[in-house]
Amino acid sequence: MVYLYAGLGVVMLSGIMAIFEMGLALTGQTLLPNPPDDYLSNQAMKESDITLLKALADETTPMVDDKTFPDLVSDDGLCVALNAIDGPGWLSISDGRWKNGCQRSKLIGNLSHRIIVSEEPYKLFSCALDSGRSQCAFELE
């Protein structure tokens, strides 16, 4: 009789776990922890993004040759303005979701910091790429 109750317990537990797994599969979640995000542990990348965001938001402070960021953009375009305030390496995006925006990838430590800035209203997208990847997860969506 004890074996019968133990067997029923195992069957019930298996059923409960199956229902739980189906629920996780339907919501796209998992019990496994997500791998750590390299961006969150890289202070240099975060500081670079903060500096860029401040420049994109500042409409009054002269940045280069007594010109504000909006003046630089209206005179020379977004990528040239970003090159002027953040250094060379900004390239124009000619098609897709960020058409007329600018992109840059630069090596920080052993990771590549990929940044995309879209046109007005300016939006900054950023991620850390490990070796072998050339696009951020938000670009694949």
Phi and psi restraints in degrees (value plus and minus 20) as a CYANA .aco file:
   2 VAL   PHI     -83.7   -43.7
   2 VAL   PSI     -59.1   -19.1
   3 TYR   PHI     -84.7   -44.7
   3 TYR   PSI     -54.0   -14.0
   4 LEU   PHI     -84.7   -44.7
   4 LEU   PSI     -66.1   -26.1
   5 TYR   PHI     -86.1   -46.1
   5 TYR   PSI     -58.8   -18.8
   6 ALA   PHI     -85.0   -45.0
   6 ALA   PSI     -61.8   -21.8
   7 GLY   PHI     -83.9   -43.9
   7 GLY   PSI     -62.2   -22.2
   8 LEU   PHI     -83.6   -43.6
   8 LEU   PSI     -58.7   -18.7
   9 GLY   PHI     -81.8   -41.8
   9 GLY   PSI     -62.9   -22.9
  10 VAL   PHI     -85.1   -45.1
  10 VAL   PSI     -62.8   -22.8
  11 VAL   PHI     -83.4   -43.4
  11 VAL   PSI     -63.1   -23.1
  12 MET   PHI     -84.7   -44.7
  12 MET   PSI     -63.1   -23.1
  13 LEU   PHI     -83.0   -43.0
  13 LEU   PSI     -60.3   -20.3
  14 SER   PHI     -82.2   -42.2
  14 SER   PSI     -61.8   -21.8
  15 GLY   PHI     -84.2   -44.2
  15 GLY   PSI     -63.0   -23.0
  16 ILE   PHI     -83.1   -43.1
  16 ILE   PSI     -63.2   -23.2
  17 MET   PHI     -85.2   -45.2
  17 MET   PSI     -57.2   -17.2
  18 ALA   PHI     -83.9   -43.9
  18 ALA   PSI     -63.0   -23.0
  19 ILE   PHI     -83.5   -43.5
  19 ILE   PSI     -62.1   -22.1
  20 PHE   PHI     -81.6   -41.6
  20 PHE   PSI     -64.9   -24.9
  21 GLU   PHI     -84.7   -44.7
  21 GLU   PSI     -58.5   -18.5
  22 MET   PHI     -83.1   -43.1
  22 MET   PSI     -61.5   -21.5
  23 GLY   PHI     -81.4   -41.4
  23 GLY   PSI     -63.2   -23.2
  24 LEU   PHI     -85.3   -45.3
  24 LEU   PSI     -59.3   -19.3
  25 ALA   PHI     -85.3   -45.3
  25 ALA   PSI     -58.7   -18.7
  26 LEU   PHI     -87.2   -47.2
  26 LEU   PSI     -55.5   -15.5
  27 THR   PHI    -110.1   -70.1
  27 THR   PSI     -26.0    14.0
  28 GLY   PHI      55.9    95.9
  28 GLY   PSI      -3.5    36.5
  29 GLN   PHI    -118.3   -78.3
  29 GLN   PSI     150.4   190.4
  30 THR   PHI    -162.2  -122.2
  30 THR   PSI     139.3   179.3
  31 LEU   PHI    -102.9   -62.9
  31 LEU   PSI     -36.0     4.0
  32 LEU   PHI     -97.3   -57.3
  32 LEU   PSI     121.7   161.7
  33 PRO   PHI     -90.8   -50.8
  33 PRO   PSI     128.7   168.7
  34 ASN   PHI     -92.3   -52.3
  34 ASN   PSI     126.0   166.0
  35 PRO   PHI     -85.5   -45.5
  35 PRO   PSI     131.9   171.9
  36 PRO   PHI     -83.5   -43.5
  36 PRO   PSI     124.9   164.9
  37 ASP   PHI    -105.8   -65.8
  37 ASP   PSI      99.6   139.6
  38 ASP   PHI     -80.7   -40.7
  38 ASP   PSI     -51.4   -11.4
  39 TYR   PHI     -81.8   -41.8
  39 TYR   PSI     -61.5   -21.5
  40 LEU   PHI     -85.8   -45.8
  40 LEU   PSI     -46.0    -6.0
  41 SER   PHI    -117.1   -77.1
  41 SER   PSI     -16.4    23.6
  42 ASN   PHI    -129.8   -89.8
  42 ASN   PSI      79.5   119.5
  43 GLN   PHI     -84.2   -44.2
  43 GLN   PSI     -54.9   -14.9
  44 ALA   PHI     -82.9   -42.9
  44 ALA   PSI     -59.9   -19.9
  45 MET   PHI     -85.5   -45.5
  45 MET   PSI     -63.7   -23.7
  46 LYS   PHI     -83.8   -43.8
  46 LYS   PSI     -62.0   -22.0
  47 GLU   PHI     -85.5   -45.5
  47 GLU   PSI     -58.5   -18.5
  48 SER   PHI     -81.0   -41.0
  48 SER   PSI     -63.5   -23.5
  49 ASP   PHI     -86.0   -46.0
  49 ASP   PSI     -59.6   -19.6
  50 ILE   PHI     -82.8   -42.8
  50 ILE   PSI     -64.1   -24.1
  51 THR   PHI     -80.5   -40.5
  51 THR   PSI     -64.9   -24.9
  52 LEU   PHI     -84.2   -44.2
  52 LEU   PSI     -63.7   -23.7
  53 LEU   PHI     -82.0   -42.0
  53 LEU   PSI     -60.0   -20.0
  54 LYS   PHI     -83.3   -43.3
  54 LYS   PSI     -62.2   -22.2
  55 ALA   PHI     -85.0   -45.0
  55 ALA   PSI     -61.3   -21.3
  56 LEU   PHI     -85.6   -45.6
  56 LEU   PSI     -52.3   -12.3
  57 ALA   PHI    -106.5   -66.5
  57 ALA   PSI     -39.9     0.1
  58 ASP   PHI    -103.3   -63.3
  58 ASP   PSI      94.9   134.9
  59 GLU   PHI    -123.8   -83.8
  59 GLU   PSI     -21.9    18.1
  60 THR   PHI    -138.9   -98.9
  60 THR   PSI     -47.4    -7.4
  61 THR   PHI    -101.2   -61.2
  61 THR   PSI     105.4   145.4
  62 PRO   PHI     -83.5   -43.5
  62 PRO   PSI     116.1   156.1
  63 MET   PHI    -131.3   -91.3
  63 MET   PSI     -69.5   -29.5
  64 VAL   PHI    -155.6  -115.6
  64 VAL   PSI     109.2   149.2
  65 ASP   PHI      31.0    71.0
  65 ASP   PSI      23.5    63.5
  66 ASP   PHI      38.7    78.7
  66 ASP   PSI       4.9    44.9
  67 LYS   PHI    -129.1   -89.1
  67 LYS   PSI     120.6   160.6
  68 THR   PHI     -99.4   -59.4
  68 THR   PSI     149.9   189.9
  69 PHE   PHI     -79.9   -39.9
  69 PHE   PSI     -66.3   -26.3
  70 PRO   PHI     -79.0   -39.0
  70 PRO   PSI     -55.6   -15.6
  71 ASP   PHI     -84.4   -44.4
  71 ASP   PSI     -63.1   -23.1
  72 LEU   PHI     -80.9   -40.9
  72 LEU   PSI     -62.6   -22.6
  73 VAL   PHI     -85.8   -45.8
  73 VAL   PSI     -64.8   -24.8
  74 SER   PHI     -87.7   -47.7
  74 SER   PSI     -51.8   -11.8
  75 ASP   PHI     -96.9   -56.9
  75 ASP   PSI     -66.0   -26.0
  76 ASP   PHI    -142.2  -102.2
  76 ASP   PSI     -29.4    10.6
  77 GLY   PHI      80.8   120.8
  77 GLY   PSI     143.0   183.0
  78 LEU   PHI     -83.3   -43.3
  78 LEU   PSI     -67.7   -27.7
  79 CYS   PHI     -85.6   -45.6
  79 CYS   PSI     -59.5   -19.5
  80 VAL   PHI     -85.7   -45.7
  80 VAL   PSI     -60.0   -20.0
  81 ALA   PHI     -83.4   -43.4
  81 ALA   PSI     -62.0   -22.0
  82 LEU   PHI     -86.4   -46.4
  82 LEU   PSI     -58.5   -18.5
  83 ASN   PHI     -81.3   -41.3
  83 ASN   PSI     -56.7   -16.7
  84 ALA   PHI     -89.1   -49.1
  84 ALA   PSI     -56.4   -16.4
  85 ILE   PHI    -117.2   -77.2
  85 ILE   PSI     -39.4     0.6
  86 ASP   PHI    -143.1  -103.1
  86 ASP   PSI     -19.4    20.6
  87 GLY   PHI      75.2   115.2
  87 GLY   PSI     144.0   184.0
  88 PRO   PHI     -87.9   -47.9
  88 PRO   PSI     139.2   179.2
  89 GLY   PHI     105.0   145.0
  89 GLY   PSI     -27.8    12.2
  90 TRP   PHI     -99.8   -59.8
  90 TRP   PSI     109.7   149.7
  91 LEU   PHI    -141.7  -101.7
  91 LEU   PSI     127.7   167.7
  92 SER   PHI     -94.8   -54.8
  92 SER   PSI     125.3   165.3
  93 ILE   PHI    -125.0   -85.0
  93 ILE   PSI     101.4   141.4
  94 SER   PHI    -119.1   -79.1
  94 SER   PSI     -29.5    10.5
  95 ASP   PHI    -173.8  -133.8
  95 ASP   PSI     152.9   192.9
  96 GLY   PHI      65.2   105.2
  96 GLY   PSI    -182.4  -142.4
  97 ARG   PHI     -80.1   -40.1
  97 ARG   PSI     -56.1   -16.1
  98 TRP   PHI    -125.9   -85.9
  98 TRP   PSI      11.8    51.8
  99 LYS   PHI     -72.9   -32.9
  99 LYS   PSI     116.7   156.7
 100 ASN   PHI      52.4    92.4
 100 ASN   PSI     -13.9    26.1
 101 GLY   PHI    -110.8   -70.8
 101 GLY   PSI    -191.6  -151.6
 102 CYS   PHI    -152.9  -112.9
 102 CYS   PSI     131.6   171.6
 103 GLN   PHI    -154.0  -114.0
 103 GLN   PSI     134.2   174.2
 104 ARG   PHI    -174.4  -134.4
 104 ARG   PSI     120.5   160.5
 105 SER   PHI    -147.2  -107.2
 105 SER   PSI     109.0   149.0
 106 LYS   PHI    -157.5  -117.5
 106 LYS   PSI     127.2   167.2
 107 LEU   PHI    -102.6   -62.6
 107 LEU   PSI     105.8   145.8
 108 ILE   PHI    -147.1  -107.1
 108 ILE   PSI      88.4   128.4
 109 GLY   PHI      47.4    87.4
 109 GLY   PSI    -148.4  -108.4
 110 ASN   PHI    -121.8   -81.8
 110 ASN   PSI      -7.6    32.4
 111 LEU   PHI    -139.1   -99.1
 111 LEU   PSI     132.6   172.6
 112 SER   PHI    -118.7   -78.7
 112 SER   PSI     109.0   149.0
 113 HIS   PHI    -118.1   -78.1
 113 HIS   PSI      90.0   130.0
 114 ARG   PHI    -120.5   -80.5
 114 ARG   PSI     110.5   150.5
 115 ILE   PHI    -151.1  -111.1
 115 ILE   PSI     117.0   157.0
 116 ILE   PHI    -146.7  -106.7
 116 ILE   PSI     112.3   152.3
 117 VAL   PHI    -138.9   -98.9
 117 VAL   PSI     104.0   144.0
 118 SER   PHI    -114.5   -74.5
 118 SER   PSI     143.5   183.5
 119 GLU   PHI     -84.7   -44.7
 119 GLU   PSI     157.2   197.2
 120 GLU   PHI     -75.9   -35.9
 120 GLU   PSI     118.7   158.7
 121 PRO   PHI     -85.6   -45.6
 121 PRO   PSI     114.4   154.4
 122 TYR   PHI     -80.8   -40.8
 122 TYR   PSI     114.1   154.1
 123 LYS   PHI    -152.3  -112.3
 123 LYS   PSI     116.2   156.2
 124 LEU   PHI    -130.4   -90.4
 124 LEU   PSI     110.0   150.0
 125 PHE   PHI    -139.9   -99.9
 125 PHE   PSI     115.6   155.6
 126 SER   PHI    -168.9  -128.9
 126 SER   PSI     128.6   168.6
 127 CYS   PHI    -178.6  -138.6
 127 CYS   PSI     146.5   186.5
 128 ALA   PHI    -123.5   -83.5
 128 ALA   PSI     109.9   149.9
 129 LEU   PHI    -130.5   -90.5
 129 LEU   PSI     112.0   152.0
 130 ASP   PHI    -105.1   -65.1
 130 ASP   PSI     152.8   192.8
 131 SER   PHI     -80.6   -40.6
 131 SER   PSI     123.0   163.0
 132 GLY   PHI      75.2   115.2
 132 GLY   PSI     -33.1     6.9
 133 ARG   PHI    -129.2   -89.2
 133 ARG   PSI     123.9   163.9
 134 SER   PHI    -141.1  -101.1
 134 SER   PSI     -25.6    14.4
 135 GLN   PHI    -151.6  -111.6
 135 GLN   PSI     129.8   169.8
 136 CYS   PHI    -100.1   -60.1
 136 CYS   PSI     141.4   181.4
 137 ALA   PHI     -80.7   -40.7
 137 ALA   PSI     -56.1   -16.1
 138 PHE   PHI     -89.1   -49.1
 138 PHE   PSI     -39.1     0.9
 139 GLU   PHI     -99.3   -59.3
 139 GLU   PSI     -41.8    -1.8
 140 LEU   PHI    -105.9   -65.9
 140 LEU   PSI     -30.1     9.9
